[in-house]
Amino acid sequence: MCQSSVYLRENGEERELKRDVVLVEPVDGGVKIQGFFESAQIIPARIASIDLLKHKIILEPLDQPS
């Protein structure tokens, strides 16, 4: 399977938000993420990076400078 883990990077530190994510979609107001058999949630953030080899997606808060 090709699920990924999503992390939120704030102040140089990464905090895991969700494991086994199967959907990542930019939407108005943030990024929608969803796991298997779970409801989608919208995180007020932007995608900072995606590492497909490590199955790792890094988000940064919308109010944080790029």
C-alpha positions as CSV (number, residue, x, y, z in Angstrom):
1,M,0.0,0.0,0.0
2,C,1.1,3.6,-0.5
3,Q,-0.3,5.5,2.4
4,S,1.7,8.4,3.8
5,S,2.0,10.2,7.1
6,V,1.2,13.9,7.4
7,Y,3.2,16.2,9.6
8,L,2.8,19.8,10.6
9,R,6.0,21.9,10.7
10,E,5.9,24.8,13.2
11,N,8.9,26.6,14.6
12,G,11.3,24.1,13.0
13,E,9.6,21.1,14.7
14,E,7.4,18.5,13.0
15,R,4.4,17.1,14.7
16,E,2.6,14.0,13.2
17,L,-1.0,14.8,12.4
18,K,-2.2,11.5,10.8
19,R,-0.9,8.2,9.6
20,D,-2.1,6.0,6.7
21,V,-3.3,9.0,4.7
22,V,-4.7,8.1,1.3
23,L,-5.9,11.5,0.1
24,V,-4.2,14.9,0.2
25,E,-5.9,17.7,-1.7
26,P,-5.3,21.5,-1.6
27,V,-8.6,23.2,-1.0
28,D,-9.8,26.8,-0.1
29,G,-8.7,27.4,3.5
30,G,-6.0,24.7,3.6
31,V,-5.3,21.0,2.8
32,K,-7.9,18.2,3.0
33,I,-6.5,14.9,4.3
34,Q,-8.3,11.6,4.7
35,G,-7.3,8.1,5.9
36,F,-9.0,4.8,5.1
37,F,-12.6,4.6,6.4
38,E,-12.2,8.0,8.1
39,S,-13.9,11.3,7.5
40,A,-11.8,13.9,5.7
41,Q,-10.5,16.9,7.6
42,I,-9.3,20.3,6.5
43,I,-6.0,21.5,8.0
44,P,-5.4,25.3,7.7
45,A,-2.0,24.8,6.2
46,R,-0.2,24.6,2.9
47,I,1.9,21.7,1.5
48,A,5.6,22.4,2.2
49,S,7.1,19.2,0.8
50,I,6.2,15.6,-0.2
51,D,8.8,12.8,0.1
52,L,7.4,9.8,-1.8
53,L,10.2,7.5,-0.8
54,K,9.6,8.1,2.9
55,H,5.8,8.4,2.5
56,K,6.0,11.8,4.3
57,I,4.0,14.9,3.7
58,I,5.0,18.1,5.4
59,L,2.5,20.9,5.9
60,E,3.1,24.4,7.3
61,P,0.4,26.6,8.8
62,L,-1.1,29.2,6.5
63,D,-0.1,32.1,8.8
64,Q,3.6,31.0,8.8
65,P,5.8,32.7,6.2
66,S,7.2,30.4,3.5
